[in-house]
Amino acid sequence: MQPDLIGQMLGHCRVVAKIGEGGMGAVYRAYDEVLHRDVAVKVVRKGSQIDPSGSKSLLQEARASSSLAHPNICTIYEIGETEGELYIVMELLTGKTLREMSAQVGLAPESVLRYGAQIASALARAHDRGIVHRDLKTANIVITSDGLAKVLDFGLAKQLGGGLFEGPTRSLASLENVSSVSGTLPYMAPETLRGEPADHRSDLWALGIVLYETASGHLPFQGRTGFEISSAIMREIPTALGPPVPPGLWAIIQRCMAKEPSQRYQRASEIQAALEAVQSAAIVSPTPSPDPGGPPRTVLHSVRHASVKKGDFLLLVGTTKGAFVLRSNTQRRRWEVGGPYFHGHNVYALAYDCREGRHRIWASTQSYWGTFLRSSDDFGKSWSNPQQAPVRFPAETGVSLKNIWQITLGPREQPDVLYCGVEPAALFESIDAGETWTLNRGLFDHPHRPRWLPSNGGLALHTIVLDPSNNQRMYVAISSGGVYRTDDHGETWTARNNGVRATFMPNHYPEFGQCVHKITMHPAHPERLFLQNHWGIYRSDDYAETWVDIANGIPSDFGFAVLVHPARPDWVYVVPVESDEFRCACEGRLRVYRTRNAGASWEPLLRGLPQKGAYETVLRDALVSDALDPAGIYFGTRSGQLFASLDEGRSWEKVVDGFPSIVCIRAAVVGGTSAGPTAPRMPSSSRSETRSKSSAPSQTRSQTRKKR
C-alpha cells in the first residue's frame, strides 16, 4: 500500500489531502508554496508496471504534454520523482467527469455538441504538436463549474496503460497481456486491437465513443468479457441514435467510428468544425420550416453606391471588412467608390459574370454567422439573401464549410456553369447559374485527401483553372496539397507536381503536399502554366506534367500572386516577399517583377511605387489585369492600398489608400469581358499567331532562396 503523503513536500508542493486512488497510484490535493495556488498531484505507486526506461519515457511524455497551453486541456505544471516515486503536479479542477454527468440517460444534444467541440479543439492542439492521448474516455474529461471541458492525461497512457487513470469503465485488466496495449478497452480503436500501430486517428475513434456515450448514456460496444467487447468493436455496427440526437451529430459520430482509420475524419479540427456547424444550425433554425422566413434579396439603402452604366470599367475589391465596387470609364483616371458591402465580413472571393447579357457580381461573405455565396444584379444596390448556405457539404460527409476562396465562371458556351473552391479543400459545381451546388466527389474522395495538410491559412482549394482547348480538363491548386488535374470533367484527378519543391517535408519533391500559392494560364497557350509556390516560381510546358523553376534574378522566390498578361502569353508578373517568416516586400521596397520571355529573365517594375519602408504584402488574388489596350495591371496590399498601372507595369499610381486589408480584386467592363483567375479567351487566329512567336527555353531549377 502506498504510504500516506499528507503533510509531505513533493517539489515545492505540500500535500494537503487525498482526492482518490486507482490501480497504480493516488491523486492528492496540494498547495504550491512558491506560486501560492492549489494543485492536484498524481503519484505513481512504487512497484507498478513501469520499469526504469518506462519511467524516463513517462517523464518525457508528461513534459511534452505540459507544453499544451489550451483552455480545454488540464495543465501540467511540474513532473518529478521522490524516493523512487514519480509524481505529476497539475491544474486542480472542480467539477464532474463527463462519465458522471452522462450516466444512464445522456446529455441534451446542445451539451454534447458544446463539449464535443471543446474536446475536439483540445485534441487538435495536441495532435498539431505530435502528442496523441491514447486513452481518451469520459472518465478523464472533467466539466468544470464554468462549463469548460477539460481533458486530462495527454500522452500518459502509452507508459501507464489503463490502470492509473481508470474510471468506472471496464479496462484491459481482464485481458491476459495488459502491457501489450494501452488505453481503456471500450474506447479502443479496431487497429489497436489488431496490433497495428496507432496514431492520432485512434484518438478520433475514441472521441466518437465519447460523443456516443455522452449523447445516449451508454457505450456503443459492450460485453461481459474483454473478448466480447473486442469482438463487438471489431465487427459490430453500433445501434443508431435517433431523436433527440440530430442527424448531423449522428453522422459525425458514425464517421468518427469508421472501422478503418482512412474512412474517419483525418483531423480533430475537422470534427470540431463539423460539430460547430451542427451547433450553429441548431441555434439558427432548430426545426426546418417550409417558409424560409426572410426576403430573398436584401436592398441596401444606407450604403453609397457607384453609378454604373454600360461601357464603364469596374474594379471589384474584396477586403477583410467587406467589398467595394470602384467605377471609372475606360480611361481609368478618376474613380467612384461604392460600398462597403457586407461591412465587417471577410470577402475572399469575387467574380463578375457577363455571360448571356448578365451583369452579376458574385461575392463570398464570411463572418461569425457562417460563409454565404451572394449575388447582385444591380452593382451592389441589392444582394441575394440566402436563408441557408447555398454552398455546403452533404450531411453524410460530416464536414462543414469554413470559407469560399475562389469563384470561377464556366466557359462561355456553358453560361450557367460556375465553380467554387472552398475550405476545407473541395470543389463545388453549379449548372443552374448558382441556384444549387454539387460537391465534386472525385476530388473529395481522392485517396490523397486524408494526407493533405493545412497551410498557414488553412486547407484551402484556392485556384481553379479551366483549359479553353479541352472542356474536360481542369486544374485546381490546394494549400497544402499541390496541383491536381482532371481530364474527364472531375471524375478522376491526378497530382501534377513533378519538379515542385516542398521544403518543409522530408522528401523535398513529393508526389503531392506542396504549398502551392497560385497557378495561372494564358488561353492562347493551354499547355503552359505558371505557378507561385511556397518558395519557387515555376513553369510547365506540358499541361502540368512537369515543372521547371524560372526564378532567375528575383530577390526572393517566395510570394503569393502570379499573373499572366491578357494579350501577351510570355509576359508574367509576380510580387516577391522576403520570406515565409517575414512576408513583406523585400528590403521594404515594393516592386512588381515582370518577365517578357516566359521566365528566362525578370525586370523590376517600381516607378511610382514606394521604395522605402514599404513593408507590404500582396496576396494570391490581389493581383489582376484588365482586358483593355494597353492592359491595366492592378494590385492591393494587406495595408489597404490599391495601385494601378495603365501601361502594363512600366509606371504605377495609387488609386485608393485606407481600405481594409485587400485580399481579392477583379476587373471588368460592363457589357464587355471580365478578368478573373484566367485571362479572357483570345480568338483562334490570335492564339496561333502568339504561339508561333513563343520560343522561351526551359529553365533549370533556380537556386534563389530567401535572404538570411
SVG drawing of the C-alpha trace seen along z (x, -y; Angstrom):
<svg xmlns="http://www.w3.org/2000/svg" viewBox="-44 -61 66 75">
<polyline fill="none" stroke="black" stroke-width="0.4" points="0.0,0.0 1.2,-3.5 2.3,-5.4 0.3,-8.4 1.9,-11.5 -0.3,-14.1 1.9,-16.9 4.9,-15.9 6.6,-18.1 6.7,-17.0 8.9,-19.5 7.6,-22.8 4.1,-21.5 2.8,-20.4 0.3,-17.6 -3.0,-18.5 -5.5,-15.7 -6.1,-12.6 -8.7,-13.0 -8.8,-9.4 -6.8,-6.3 -6.6,-4.0 -4.8,-0.8 -1.4,-2.3 -1.3,-5.4 -3.2,-8.1 -4.3,-11.7 -3.8,-14.3 -4.8,-17.9 -1.7,-20.0 -0.6,-23.6 2.1,-25.2 4.1,-27.2 6.1,-29.1 3.3,-30.2 0.6,-30.1 -2.1,-28.1 -4.0,-24.8 -2.9,-22.0 -3.6,-18.3 -0.7,-15.8 -0.8,-12.3 1.7,-9.9 2.6,-6.6 3.0,-3.8 6.3,-2.0 6.4,1.4 3.9,0.6 4.4,1.9 6.8,-0.9 10.4,0.1 13.2,-2.5 13.1,-3.1 9.4,-3.4 9.7,-5.9 12.0,-8.0 9.6,-7.8 6.7,-8.8 8.7,-11.9 9.3,-12.8 5.6,-12.4 4.5,-14.4 7.0,-17.2 5.7,-17.3 2.1,-17.4 2.9,-20.3 3.5,-22.5 -0.1,-22.1 -1.4,-25.5 -5.1,-25.3 -8.3,-26.2 -9.7,-22.6 -6.6,-20.8 -5.7,-20.2 -2.4,-22.0 0.6,-20.0 2.8,-22.3 5.6,-20.0 7.0,-16.5 9.4,-14.9 10.5,-11.9 10.8,-11.4 12.2,-8.2 11.5,-6.3 8.0,-7.5 7.0,-9.6 4.7,-12.5 2.9,-14.9 1.7,-18.3 -1.3,-19.6 -4.2,-22.0 -6.7,-21.3 -10.2,-21.0 -13.5,-21.3 -16.4,-19.7 -17.7,-16.4 -16.4,-13.9 -18.3,-13.6 -18.9,-10.0 -20.7,-11.1 -22.7,-13.7 -23.9,-11.5 -24.5,-8.2 -27.8,-6.4 -29.6,-8.9 -27.0,-11.1 -26.9,-14.8 -29.0,-17.1 -27.8,-17.4 -26.7,-21.0 -24.4,-20.0 -23.0,-17.1 -22.2,-19.5 -20.7,-22.1 -18.5,-19.8 -17.6,-17.7 -16.3,-20.8 -14.2,-21.7 -12.7,-18.2 -12.0,-18.2 -10.3,-21.5 -8.1,-20.1 -7.2,-17.1 -6.4,-19.4 -3.9,-21.3 -2.2,-18.2 -2.1,-16.4 -0.6,-19.5 2.3,-19.1 2.7,-15.4 1.1,-14.3 -1.5,-11.5 -3.8,-11.0 -4.1,-7.1 -6.7,-6.8 -9.4,-9.4 -12.7,-8.5 -15.5,-10.2 -13.8,-9.3 -10.9,-11.6 -12.8,-14.6 -13.9,-17.0 -16.6,-19.6 -15.8,-22.5 -18.3,-24.7 -17.7,-27.3 -18.9,-24.8 -15.5,-24.1 -14.5,-20.6 -11.0,-19.7 -9.2,-16.7 -6.8,-15.0 -3.7,-12.8 -2.5,-13.7 0.2,-11.3 0.4,-9.4 -1.4,-6.2 1.5,-4.9 3.5,-4.1 0.8,-3.7 -1.7,-1.6 -5.3,-1.9 -4.8,-1.4 -3.7,-4.6 -6.4,-6.8 -9.0,-4.1 -12.6,-5.2 -15.6,-3.1 -15.5,-1.5 -14.1,1.9 -10.4,1.8 -7.8,4.1 -7.2,5.6 -9.4,8.5 -7.1,9.4 -4.1,11.6 -1.5,9.2 -2.1,5.8 1.3,4.4 0.9,5.0 -1.6,2.3 -2.5,-1.0 -5.9,-2.5 -9.3,-1.5 -10.9,1.3 -14.4,0.0 -12.7,-3.1 -10.0,-1.3 -9.9,-1.6 -10.0,1.6 -6.5,1.1 -5.2,1.0 -6.9,4.3 -5.4,5.8 -2.0,4.9 -1.4,2.3 0.5,-0.9 -2.0,-3.5 -1.8,-7.2 -3.9,-10.3 -6.8,-8.8 -7.2,-6.3 -8.0,-9.4 -10.7,-10.4 -12.3,-6.9 -12.3,-7.4 -13.9,-10.8 -16.7,-9.1 -17.2,-6.7 -17.2,-9.7 -19.8,-11.5 -22.0,-8.4 -21.8,-7.7 -22.4,-11.4 -25.5,-11.5 -27.0,-8.2 -25.7,-7.5 -24.2,-4.1 -21.3,-2.8 -21.8,-1.7 -19.8,1.6 -20.5,3.7 -19.9,7.3 -19.4,9.4 -15.8,10.1 -12.9,8.4 -13.2,10.8 -16.8,9.9 -16.1,6.2 -13.2,6.6 -15.3,8.7 -18.0,6.0 -15.6,3.2 -14.1,5.2 -17.3,6.4 -20.5,4.8 -22.3,1.7 -23.5,-0.4 -27.2,-1.0 -28.3,-4.2 -29.1,-7.2 -32.4,-8.7 -34.2,-11.8 -33.4,-14.0 -29.9,-13.4 -29.9,-15.5 -29.0,-13.7 -25.9,-15.9 -24.5,-14.8 -25.2,-11.2 -23.4,-11.5 -20.4,-12.9 -20.3,-10.1 -20.7,-7.5 -17.7,-8.8 -15.6,-9.0 -16.3,-5.3 -15.5,-4.1 -13.6,-0.8 -10.8,-1.8 -8.8,-4.8 -8.7,-6.1 -12.5,-6.4 -12.7,-8.5 -12.1,-12.2 -8.4,-12.8 -8.0,-15.7 -9.6,-16.7 -10.1,-20.2 -12.5,-18.7 -14.6,-17.2 -14.6,-20.5 -15.8,-22.3 -18.5,-19.7 -19.8,-19.9 -19.8,-23.7 -21.7,-23.6 -24.4,-21.4 -24.4,-23.6 -24.9,-26.7 -27.7,-25.1 -29.5,-24.1 -29.2,-27.7 -30.3,-29.4 -33.1,-27.0 -33.9,-24.3 -36.7,-22.9 -36.8,-23.2 -39.7,-25.3 -41.1,-25.3 -41.2,-29.1 -37.7,-30.5 -39.0,-33.5 -36.8,-36.1 -36.7,-38.2 -34.9,-36.6 -33.0,-39.8 -31.6,-42.5 -31.8,-46.1 -29.0,-48.3 -30.2,-51.9 -27.5,-53.2 -24.5,-52.4 -23.1,-54.6 -23.4,-53.0 -21.4,-53.7 -23.5,-54.9 -22.6,-52.2 -23.7,-52.3 -22.9,-50.3 -19.3,-50.7 -18.0,-51.6 -14.9,-49.9 -15.2,-48.2 -12.8,-47.0 -14.3,-44.7 -12.3,-44.7 -12.7,-42.2 -11.3,-43.0 -11.3,-41.6 -14.0,-44.1 -16.3,-44.0 -16.4,-44.5 -16.1,-47.6 -17.1,-48.5 -14.9,-51.0 -16.2,-52.6 -14.4,-54.5 -14.6,-54.9 -12.2,-53.0 -9.6,-55.8 -9.4,-54.7 -8.3,-58.0 -11.0,-59.0 -12.8,-56.6 -16.1,-56.5 -16.3,-54.1 -19.3,-52.1 -19.5,-50.2 -18.5,-48.8 -20.9,-45.9 -21.1,-43.3 -19.0,-45.6 -17.3,-43.6 -17.3,-40.4 -14.3,-38.7 -14.8,-38.8 -12.1,-36.5 -13.7,-35.7 -15.4,-37.9 -16.4,-37.3 -18.2,-39.3 -20.5,-37.3 -21.3,-39.0 -22.3,-35.8 -25.8,-35.8 -26.0,-39.6 -25.8,-39.4 -24.1,-42.0 -23.9,-39.9 -21.5,-40.3 -20.7,-37.2 -19.3,-37.6 -18.4,-35.1 -19.0,-36.6 -17.5,-35.1 -18.4,-36.1 -19.4,-34.7 -22.7,-33.6 -21.0,-31.4 -20.0,-31.6 -22.5,-32.5 -22.3,-33.0 -24.3,-36.0 -25.0,-37.8 -26.1,-41.3 -27.6,-42.1 -27.6,-45.9 -24.0,-46.5 -24.5,-46.3 -27.8,-48.1 -29.3,-44.7 -28.0,-41.3 -29.3,-37.8 -30.2,-36.8 -29.9,-33.0 -31.5,-31.5 -29.0,-28.7 -25.6,-28.4 -26.0,-27.7 -22.6,-26.0 -22.5,-23.4 -21.2,-19.9 -23.6,-17.0 -24.6,-16.0 -23.2,-12.5 -19.7,-13.9 -19.6,-15.3 -17.7,-18.3 -18.6,-21.9 -17.8,-24.8 -15.2,-27.3 -14.7,-29.6 -15.1,-30.1 -11.7,-31.0 -12.5,-31.1 -15.5,-31.7 -14.8,-30.7 -17.1,-31.1 -17.6,-28.2 -16.9,-28.5 -19.0,-30.9 -20.7,-28.0 -21.9,-26.9 -23.3,-30.2 -25.0,-28.6 -21.9,-26.8 -20.0,-28.1 -17.3,-26.6 -16.3,-27.3 -13.1,-26.3 -13.5,-26.1 -12.0,-25.3 -11.7,-22.5 -10.3,-21.7 -13.1,-20.7 -14.6,-21.7 -18.2,-22.6 -20.1,-23.0 -23.3,-24.6 -25.1,-24.0 -28.1,-26.3 -26.4,-29.7 -25.7,-29.3 -29.1,-28.1 -27.8,-24.7 -24.4,-23.3 -22.9,-19.8 -19.7,-18.6 -17.2,-17.0 -16.8,-13.6 -13.9,-12.6 -11.7,-15.1 -13.3,-14.9 -12.9,-11.1 -9.4,-11.1 -7.1,-8.8 -4.6,-11.6 -7.1,-13.8 -6.6,-12.3 -2.9,-13.2 -3.3,-16.8 -2.1,-19.2 -3.4,-22.7 -1.1,-25.5 -0.8,-28.6 -4.1,-29.9 -5.9,-26.6 -6.6,-23.6 -8.0,-25.5 -8.7,-24.9 -8.0,-28.4 -7.4,-28.3 -9.4,-26.8 -8.1,-27.0 -10.1,-25.7 -8.5,-24.6 -10.2,-26.5 -9.0,-23.9 -10.4,-20.9 -13.7,-21.3 -12.9,-18.0 -9.6,-19.4 -9.4,-21.5 -6.7,-22.3 -7.0,-23.1 -4.4,-24.3 -4.6,-23.3 -2.6,-24.5 -1.1,-22.2 -2.0,-19.6 -0.4,-20.8 -1.8,-20.9 -4.3,-18.4 -5.6,-17.9 -8.7,-16.2 -9.1,-15.1 -12.6,-13.7 -14.5,-16.7 -13.8,-15.9 -14.5,-12.1 -10.8,-11.4 -8.0,-13.6 -4.2,-13.2 -1.5,-15.0 0.7,-17.1 3.6,-18.4 6.6,-16.8 9.5,-19.2 7.8,-21.5 9.6,-21.6 8.1,-21.2 11.0,-22.3 9.0,-21.7 8.6,-18.0 11.2,-15.2 11.1,-14.4 11.5,-17.8 9.9,-16.6 6.9,-14.6 4.1,-13.4 1.7,-15.8 1.7,-18.0 3.2,-21.2 2.0,-24.5 1.1,-26.0 0.1,-29.6 -1.3,-30.3 -1.4,-28.9 -2.4,-30.7 -2.6,-30.0 -3.0,-32.1 -5.8,-30.7 -3.5,-31.0 -1.1,-28.5 -3.2,-26.0 -0.3,-23.6 1.7,-26.2 1.1,-27.1 2.9,-29.3 3.0,-28.6 4.0,-30.5 4.9,-28.2 5.9,-28.4 9.5,-29.0 9.7,-28.8 8.3,-30.2 7.7,-27.5 6.6,-27.0 5.1,-23.9 5.0,-23.4 3.3,-20.1 -0.1,-20.6 1.5,-20.4 3.1,-17.0 6.5,-18.5 7.6,-21.9 10.8,-23.9 11.9,-26.6 12.1,-30.0 13.0,-32.3 16.1,-33.8 17.4,-37.0 14.5,-37.8 15.4,-38.8 13.2,-36.1 11.2,-33.3 8.6,-33.4 5.3,-35.1 1.6,-34.6 0.3,-36.1 1.2,-35.3 -0.5,-36.9 -0.2,-36.3 -0.7,-39.3 -4.1,-39.1 -2.7,-39.6 1.0,-38.6 1.4,-35.0 5.1,-35.3 4.6,-38.2 4.1,-37.2 4.0,-39.3 4.9,-38.3 5.3,-40.3 8.1,-38.7 8.2,-38.9 11.1,-38.5 10.4,-35.0 7.8,-32.9 8.9,-34.3 8.8,-37.9 6.0,-38.1 6.7,-41.7 8.2,-43.3 11.9,-42.6 14.0,-45.2 10.9,-47.3 10.8,-48.2 7.5,-47.5 8.4,-46.1 6.4,-44.1 8.6,-41.8 7.8,-41.1 9.2,-38.6 8.7,-39.1 10.2,-35.8 8.2,-33.3 10.7,-33.3 14.1,-33.4 14.7,-36.8 12.9,-39.2 12.8,-43.0 11.7,-45.1 8.8,-47.5 8.9,-50.2 8.2,-53.6 5.6,-55.2 5.8,-52.6 7.2,-53.3 10.8,-52.2 11.4,-52.9 9.6,-51.4 7.1,-49.7 6.6,-46.5 3.7,-45.4 2.2,-42.0 0.2,-41.2 -2.0,-38.1 -2.8,-35.5 -5.9,-37.0 -5.0,-40.7 -3.1,-41.0 -5.2,-41.2 -5.2,-42.7 -8.0,-44.1 -8.6,-43.2 -8.2,-46.8 -5.4,-48.0 -3.0,-48.8 -3.7,-46.4 -4.1,-47.7 -2.4,-45.9 -3.8,-46.3 -2.8,-45.1 -3.9,-45.6 -1.9,-45.2 -2.7,-44.0 -2.4,-47.6 -5.3,-48.6 -3.5,-50.4 -4.7,-49.8 -2.2,-50.5 -2.8,-50.6 -0.6,-50.7 -2.2,-51.7 0.9,-51.0 1.4,-47.3 3.5,-47.9 6.0,-50.5 4.6,-53.1 2.2,-52.9 -0.2,-55.2 -2.1,-54.8 -5.8,-54.6 -7.0,-54.2 -5.3,-54.4 -7.0,-53.4 -9.1,-50.4 -9.2,-47.4 -6.7,-44.6 -7.2,-43.8 -7.5,-40.1 -9.2,-39.9 -9.5,-42.1 -11.5,-41.5 -11.7,-43.7 -14.4,-44.0 -16.0,-46.2 -19.8,-46.5 -21.2,-44.9 -17.7,-43.6 -15.4,-41.0 -14.2,-40.3 -10.8,-39.4 -10.8,-36.5 -8.5,-33.7 -7.7,-33.1 -7.5,-35.7 -10.3,-36.1 -10.1,-33.7 -8.5,-35.0 -9.7,-34.4 -8.2,-31.3 -6.2,-33.5 -4.6,-35.4 -3.8,-32.1 -2.0,-30.6 -0.1,-33.8 1.0,-34.2 2.0,-30.5 4.3,-30.8 6.2,-33.7 6.9,-31.9 10.3,-30.3 11.3,-30.6 13.8,-27.9 13.2,-25.6 15.0,-26.8 17.0,-24.8 15.9,-24.9 16.8,-28.2 18.9,-28.4 17.0,-31.6 16.2,-31.5 15.3,-33.8 17.8,-36.2 19.4,-35.2"/>
</svg>
